[in-house]
Amino acid sequence: MKLIEQLGLNLLHRFQPERAHDLSIMALRCGLVPLPGGPFTSDRLATEIAGLRLENPLGLAAGYDKNARVVGPLMRAGFGFVEVGAA
């Protein structure tokens, strides 16, 4: 983990969970979070579920971005899939 990521994580741990969640959404919206640019890919990670091919099986489930405010940045965060909205 890079120094800036460690500092950001330490900062978020000092807040109440809901406030940390809001700050992380705000940081994504403002472009303050370094993102790899797309899903991590590997033949070893690729999988198929219900006819859908996923580059990797690690995804972000509903609940984090309840109002679909940071779909673009989340799609570039390295997840194999992203689900937005309430759980």
Secondary structure, DSSP 8 states (H G I E B T S, - for coil): --HHHHHHHHHHTTS-HHHHHHHHHHHHHTT-S---SS----TTT-EEETTEEES-S-EE-TTTTTT-SSHHHHHTTT-SEE--S--
